[in-house]
Amino acid sequence: MSQAVHQPPAREPASRGRSPRHRAALAAAAVPLLVLAGCSSSGDDGGTTEITFLTTNDAPNPETAEALVEAFEAEHPDISVSVEIRPGGTEGDNLIKTRLSTGEMADVFFYNSGSLLQALNPDSSLVDLSDQEWVGSLTEEFVPVASTDNGLYGAPLGASFAGGVVYNKPLYEELGLTVPETWDEFMANNEKIAAEGDGVAPVIQTYGETWTSQLFVLGDFANVLAVDPEWADQYTAHQRSYADEPALEGFQHQQEVAEAGYFNEDFPSATFPDGARMVAEGEGVHYPMLSSVIQTVLQNTPDGVDDLGFFALPAEDAENTQATIWQPNALYVPRSTEGAELEAAKEFVAFANSDAGCAVQNELLPPAGPYAGTCDVPDDAPPLLDDIQAYFDEGRTANALEFLSPVKGPNLEKVTVEVGSGIRSAEDAAAFYDQDVESQAKQLGLEGW
C-alpha cells in the first residue's frame, strides 16, 4: 500500500515506498526510463506549445498516459505533449525529488497523494491549482490529501478504492449468510462456512505476495478512527501506538482467524492473482483485500465479476464499522513550468478531468470505487462498486492512515505474515511494529520522536 497502496496492477498497501496500492503493480514488466529533458518550449511551427508529461512504469499507467495525450492533442492541436516514463518505488521517488529541486521536472507529472506528496514540500515546489474550474467537483475526502493550508496542488487521476472484505455473493446466498456488521457476526459466518461449505475456505490469504497480508490491519483503520478520531494526529505525534486499543484489534483479529483454521490451506504460497481467482470462482468466500482486486478479476476471470461483493472489515461494535478508503494518485504541475507551457499544462490537467478524459480513465483505469472528481462511474461497472458507494452515501468511510500520517515502518507486511502464520502473537507484532516505525519518524524529523 509507498506507504500508499496503489491499485493492482496500477497501485498496493506498502512497506515504506509501497502500499497494497503498489506491489501488484511492481509485478508488471518495467518500462525503461526515458531520459528526456524536463524543460519544454514553444515551437515556431504554427505556434505549437510543447510540454512533457511524466508517469510511472506501472501498467496500465503508460498506456493511460498515451491515450490521454492522443485524445488531448486531438482537441488541442496547438499543444504537443511528450510522455516520459519513470520507475516506481524509492528510485522513482528520488527521481521526482531530484528533478523538482533542480528545476528539470516535466510540465505535468503523476504522483502519490497524501503523506508522500507532503514530502515534496508542495508549497515551494508545485503550482497552486485551487483556481481551476474542476476543483469544485472534488470530494471532501480527496481535497486534504492533495492540499496544504496554502493551496491545492493535485487533480485526481483514477478512482478511489476501498480496503475491506471482497466476498463471493452466490456462496453467501447458498449458505444463508448476511453481511456482518460486527466482528462476532463475521466469525459466526466463517464458522458456518467451515461447517457447511463443502471444503470452501472461509477466508483467503495469499502470503506468496507478502503485501497482501496487511489488510487486517490497514483495512481496519477507519474503525480505529471511529473510536478515536484524533488517533492519526496523535500517532504522528508519538502519542498513540498499535500496541494499545483500538489499533491493536487489527492484529488480534488476524490472529483469531488464523488460529480458528479458517485460511485456505495454501495460504503461505498463494499469490494475489490466486486469491482473486479463488474468491471469483468460489473456492473461498472472504478475501480481505483492496477493492482494486476487481481489476485482476476483470482481466483473468471476468465471468466471476458479478459474483463479487464488498463489505467493510467489521469492528467489535456495529456503530464503529466503516470502510477504509485509499484516494487516487494525482496530476501535479511544478513551479518550474512557466509562461505558455504553464497554461498548456493546466489545460492538460483540466482535460484529464473532462468528459473526454474521464472516458479514457474508465476504459484504461477501470474504477474500483467512486471517483474523487468530475468523472462518473460507468453504468456497467461491477456490482461491487455499489456496495462501496453505499458506505459513502451513509457517511461511513475514512481515509487510510497513509493519507493522514507519514509514519509507516518498512516491516508491517513481515509481521502481519508472522501473525497470520502463527509465528508471532498479535500483541508482540504490534509492539514490534511500534518500534519499527521509529527510525522513519526520526528521519522525517517529526516532533515527539
C-alpha positions in Angstrom: 0.0 0.0 0.0 4.7 3.6 -0.8 3.3 3.8 2.1 0.5 4.2 -0.2 -1.5 1.3 -1.6 -1.8 1.8 -5.5 -4.4 -0.2 -7.2 -3.2 -3.5 -8.5 -1.9 -3.6 -11.1 -1.5 0.1 -11.0 -1.3 0.6 -7.2 -0.8 -1.6 -3.3 -0.6 -1.1 1.0 3.1 -0.6 1.3 6.1 -1.1 3.3 8.0 2.2 3.1 7.9 3.1 -0.5 4.9 0.9 -1.4 1.3 0.1 -0.3 -1.3 -2.9 -1.4 -1.5 0.0 -3.8 1.9 -0.8 -5.2 3.2 -4.3 -5.0 0.9 -5.9 -7.5 1.9 -3.1 -9.9 5.5 -3.9 -9.5 4.9 -7.4 -10.8 4.4 -5.8 -14.2 7.4 -5.6 -16.5 9.3 -2.4 -16.0 9.2 0.1 -18.8 12.7 1.6 -19.4 13.1 5.1 -18.1 13.1 7.6 -20.9 15.8 10.2 -20.3 14.1 13.3 -21.7 14.7 16.9 -20.9 12.3 18.2 -18.3 12.1 21.6 -19.8 9.7 22.4 -22.6 9.4 25.0 -25.3 7.1 26.9 -27.6 7.8 25.9 -31.1 8.0 28.1 -34.1 5.9 25.8 -36.3 2.5 27.4 -36.1 2.9 28.5 -32.5 2.7 24.9 -31.1 3.4 24.8 -27.4 5.4 21.7 -26.4 5.0 20.2 -22.9 6.1 16.9 -21.2 4.0 14.5 -19.0 5.8 12.2 -16.6 4.1 9.0 -15.4 5.1 5.7 -13.8 6.0 2.4 -15.5 3.3 0.5 -13.6 0.8 -0.9 -16.1 -1.6 0.5 -17.2 -0.2 3.9 -16.5 2.0 4.3 -19.6 -0.9 3.2 -21.8 -3.3 5.6 -20.0 -0.8 8.4 -20.5 -0.5 7.8 -24.2 -4.3 7.6 -24.6 -4.8 10.8 -22.7 -2.2 12.6 -24.8 -3.7 11.3 -28.0 -7.2 12.5 -27.0 -5.9 15.8 -25.7 -3.9 16.6 -28.8 -7.0 15.9 -30.9 -8.8 18.7 -29.1 -5.8 21.0 -28.7 -3.8 20.9 -32.0 -1.8 23.9 -30.8 -0.3 21.8 -27.9 2.1 18.9 -28.3 2.7 16.5 -25.3 5.6 14.2 -24.9 5.3 11.3 -22.5 8.1 10.4 -20.1 8.2 7.1 -18.1 9.8 6.8 -14.7 10.4 3.8 -12.4 8.4 3.2 -9.3 9.4 2.8 -5.7 12.2 4.5 -4.0 14.1 5.1 -7.2 11.1 6.9 -8.7 10.6 8.9 -5.5 14.2 10.1 -5.6 13.9 11.0 -9.3 10.9 13.2 -8.6 12.6 15.0 -5.7 15.8 15.5 -7.7 14.1 16.9 -10.8 11.9 19.2 -8.7 15.0 20.5 -6.8 16.9 21.1 -10.0 14.1 22.8 -11.9 14.1 20.0 -14.5 10.7 18.4 -13.8 8.3 17.6 -16.6 5.5 20.1 -17.0 2.9 17.7 -15.6 3.6 14.7 -13.5 1.7 11.8 -11.9 2.4 11.1 -8.3 1.0 10.0 -4.9 -1.5 12.0 -2.9 -1.3 12.0 0.9 1.8 12.0 3.0 4.2 11.2 0.2 3.0 14.4 -1.5 3.8 16.4 1.6 7.4 15.1 1.4 7.7 17.1 -1.8 7.2 20.4 0.0 4.4 21.3 -2.4 4.1 25.0 -1.2 7.5 25.7 -2.6 7.8 23.2 -5.5 4.3 22.9 -7.1 1.8 25.3 -8.8 -1.3 26.0 -6.8 -4.3 24.8 -8.8 -7.1 25.9 -6.5 -8.4 28.5 -9.0 -9.2 25.8 -11.6 -12.8 25.1 -12.6 -12.6 21.3 -11.8 -11.6 22.0 -8.2 -15.3 22.5 -7.3 -16.1 18.9 -8.2 -13.5 17.3 -5.8 -14.8 15.2 -2.9 -14.2 16.4 0.6 -12.2 13.2 1.2 -9.7 14.0 -1.6 -9.1 17.7 -1.0 -7.0 17.3 2.1 -4.7 14.6 0.6 -3.8 16.9 -2.4 -3.5 20.2 -0.4 -1.8 22.1 2.3 -3.1 25.1 4.2 -1.7 27.3 1.5 -3.1 25.7 -1.7 -4.4 22.7 -3.6 -1.9 21.1 -5.9 -3.3 17.9 -7.4 -6.1 16.7 -9.7 -7.1 13.1 -9.3 -6.3 10.6 -12.0 -8.2 7.3 -11.5 -10.8 6.4 -8.8 -10.6 5.8 -5.1 -10.7 2.2 -3.8 -11.7 0.6 -0.5 -9.9 -1.8 1.8 -12.1 -4.4 3.5 -13.6 -7.8 2.6 -14.3 -8.9 -1.0 -16.7 -11.8 -0.8 -18.5 -14.3 -3.0 -22.2 -13.5 -3.1 -23.5 -16.8 -4.5 -21.9 -18.7 -1.7 -23.4 -16.2 0.8 -26.9 -16.9 -0.7 -26.3 -20.6 -0.8 -25.3 -20.7 2.9 -28.0 -18.2 4.0 -25.4 -15.7 5.3 -25.9 -12.0 5.7 -23.3 -9.2 5.5 -21.8 -8.9 9.0 -21.7 -5.6 10.9 -19.7 -6.8 13.9 -16.6 -8.9 14.3 -18.6 -11.6 16.1 -21.0 -11.9 13.2 -18.1 -12.2 10.8 -16.6 -15.0 12.8 -20.0 -16.7 13.0 -20.2 -16.6 9.2 -16.8 -18.2 9.0 -17.8 -20.9 11.4 -20.8 -21.8 9.2 -18.8 -21.8 6.1 -16.3 -24.1 7.6 -19.0 -26.5 8.8 -21.3 -26.4 5.7 -19.2 -25.0 2.8 -18.0 -28.4 1.4 -14.3 -27.6 1.7 -14.5 -24.0 0.7 -12.1 -21.7 2.5 -13.8 -19.2 4.8 -11.0 -16.7 4.5 -8.5 -16.4 1.7 -4.9 -15.3 2.5 -2.1 -15.0 -0.1 1.3 -14.7 1.6 3.2 -15.6 -1.5 2.9 -11.9 -2.0 3.5 -10.5 1.5 1.9 -7.1 0.9 -1.5 -8.8 0.8 -1.2 -9.8 4.5 -1.6 -6.2 5.7 -5.3 -5.8 5.1 -6.5 -7.0 8.5 -4.5 -4.0 10.0 -4.7 -1.4 7.3 -8.3 -2.0 6.3 -9.3 -1.7 9.9 -8.1 1.9 10.2 -11.4 3.5 9.6 -12.8 1.6 12.6 -9.9 2.9 14.7 -10.8 6.5 13.8 -14.5 5.8 14.6 -13.4 5.0 18.1 -10.7 7.6 18.4 -11.0 10.4 15.8 -7.7 12.0 16.9 -5.7 8.8 16.5 -3.8 9.7 13.3 -2.7 13.1 14.6 -1.7 11.6 17.9 0.1 8.7 16.2 2.1 11.2 14.2 3.0 13.0 17.5 4.0 9.7 19.0 1.1 9.7 21.5 -0.7 6.7 20.1 0.5 3.2 19.3 -0.6 -0.1 17.7 0.2 -1.9 21.0 -2.9 -0.3 22.5 -6.6 -0.4 21.8 -8.2 0.3 19.4 -5.4 -0.1 16.8 -4.4 -3.5 18.3 -7.6 -5.1 17.2 -6.5 -5.4 13.6 -3.6 -7.7 14.7 -5.8 -9.5 17.1 -8.5 -10.2 14.5 -5.9 -11.6 12.1 -4.6 -13.9 14.8 -8.1 -15.0 15.7 -9.0 -16.0 12.2 -5.7 -17.8 11.7 -6.0 -19.8 15.0 -9.5 -20.8 14.0 -8.1 -22.5 10.9 -10.2 -20.6 8.5 -7.5 -19.8 5.9 -7.0 -21.7 2.6 -4.5 -24.5 3.0 -2.0 -23.0 0.6 -2.1 -19.5 2.1 1.8 -19.5 2.7 2.4 -19.7 -1.0 -0.7 -18.5 -2.7 -0.3 -15.2 -4.7 -2.5 -12.2 -5.2 -3.8 -13.5 -8.6 -4.6 -16.8 -6.9 -6.7 -15.0 -4.3 -8.5 -13.0 -6.9 -9.4 -16.2 -8.8 -10.4 -18.1 -5.7 -12.9 -15.6 -4.5 -14.3 -15.1 -8.0 -14.7 -18.8 -8.7 -16.0 -19.6 -5.2 -13.0 -21.6 -3.9 -13.0 -19.2 -0.9 -15.7 -16.9 0.5 -13.9 -13.9 2.0 -10.8 -12.2 0.7 -9.6 -9.3 3.0 -8.3 -7.1 0.2 -8.4 -3.8 -1.7 -11.5 -3.4 -3.9 -9.0 -2.9 -6.8 -8.7 -6.7 -6.9 -11.7 -6.3 -9.3 -9.3 -5.2 -12.0 -7.4 -8.5 -11.7 -10.7 -10.4 -11.8 -11.8 -8.5 -14.9 -8.6 -9.5 -16.6 -8.3 -13.1 -15.5 -11.7 -14.4 -14.5 -14.3 -12.0 -16.0 -17.2 -14.4 -15.6 -16.9 -14.0 -11.8 -17.0 -10.2 -11.7 -20.8 -10.0 -11.0 -20.5 -12.6 -8.2 -18.3 -10.3 -6.0 -19.5 -8.0 -3.3 -17.7 -5.9 -0.7 -18.1 -5.1 3.0 -16.0 -3.2 5.5 -13.9 -5.2 7.9 -16.3 -5.3 10.9 -15.5 -3.6 14.1 -16.3 -5.0 17.5 -19.4 -2.7 17.6 -21.5 -2.2 14.6 -21.6 1.6 15.1 -17.9 1.7 14.5 -17.8 -0.3 11.3 -16.6 1.9 8.5 -14.9 1.4 5.1 -11.2 2.4 4.8 -10.6 4.4 1.6 -7.5 4.8 -0.5 -7.6 8.0 -2.5 -6.3 8.2 -6.1 -2.9 9.5 -7.1 -2.9 12.9 -8.8 -1.5 15.1 -11.6 0.7 18.0 -10.5 2.4 20.9 -12.2 5.9 22.0 -10.9 6.8 25.7 -10.3 9.5 25.4 -13.0 6.7 25.3 -15.6 6.0 28.9 -16.7 4.5 31.0 -19.4 2.8 29.3 -22.3 3.8 25.9 -21.0 2.1 26.6 -17.7 -1.1 27.4 -19.4 -0.8 24.3 -21.6 -0.1 22.2 -18.5 -3.2 23.4 -16.8 -5.2 22.7 -20.0 -3.9 19.1 -19.9 -4.7 18.6 -16.2 -8.2 20.0 -16.8 -8.7 17.7 -19.9 -7.9 14.6 -17.7 -11.0 15.6 -15.7 -13.2 16.5 -18.6 -15.8 14.2 -20.2 -13.2 13.0 -22.8 -10.5 12.5 -20.2 -13.0 10.6 -18.0 -13.8 8.3 -20.9 -10.1 7.4 -21.2 -9.9 6.8 -17.4 -13.0 4.5 -17.5 -11.6 2.5 -20.4 -8.0 2.1 -19.2 -8.3 2.6 -15.4 -11.4 0.6 -14.6 -12.7 2.1 -11.3 -12.7 0.1 -8.1 -14.5 2.7 -6.1 -16.1 6.2 -6.5 -14.2 8.9 -8.4 -12.8 11.8 -6.4 -13.5 14.5 -9.0 -15.6 15.1 -12.1 -15.7 11.6 -13.6 -18.7 9.3 -13.1 -18.5 5.5 -12.6 -20.0 3.9 -15.8 -23.4 2.2 -15.7 -21.8 -1.2 -16.5 -19.3 -1.1 -13.6 -19.0 -4.2 -11.4 -21.8 -4.5 -8.7 -19.1 -4.4 -6.0 -18.8 -0.6 -6.6 -22.5 -0.2 -5.5 -21.5 -1.8 -2.2 -18.7 0.7 -1.7 -20.8 3.6 -2.7 -23.3 2.7 0.0 -20.6 3.4 2.6 -20.0 6.8 1.1 -23.7 7.6 1.0 -24.1 6.6 4.6 -21.1 8.7 5.7 -19.3 5.5 6.9 -15.8 6.0 5.4 -12.4 7.3 6.4 -9.2 7.7 4.6 -6.4 5.2 5.1 -3.7 6.1 7.6 -1.1 6.7 4.9 -3.2 9.8 3.8 -3.3 11.2 7.3 0.2 10.4 8.7 3.7 10.0 7.2 4.6 7.4 9.8 4.9 3.8 8.5 7.6 1.3 9.0 9.1 -1.0 6.4 8.2 -4.3 8.2 4.5 -4.2 8.6 3.9 -6.9 5.9 6.6 -9.0 7.6 4.9 -9.0 11.0 1.4 -9.5 9.6 2.6 -12.6 7.7 4.1 -13.8 11.0 0.8 -13.2 12.9 -1.2 -15.0 10.2 1.2 -17.8 10.2 1.2 -18.3 13.9 4.8 -17.3 14.4 4.2 -14.1 16.4 1.3 -13.1 18.7 -0.8 -10.0 17.9 0.5 -8.2 20.9 4.1 -9.0 20.1 3.6 -8.0 16.5 2.0 -4.6 17.4 4.8 -3.8 19.9 7.5 -4.8 17.3 5.8 -2.6 14.7 5.7 0.4 17.1 9.5 0.1 17.3 9.8 -0.4 13.6 8.3 3.0 12.7 10.6 5.0 15.0 13.5 5.2 12.6 11.4 6.5 9.8 9.7 9.0 12.1 13.1 10.3 13.3 14.3 10.6 9.7 11.3 12.7 8.9 12.1 14.9 11.9 8.7 14.6 13.5 8.2 16.2 16.9 7.8 13.8 19.8 10.1 11.1 18.3 
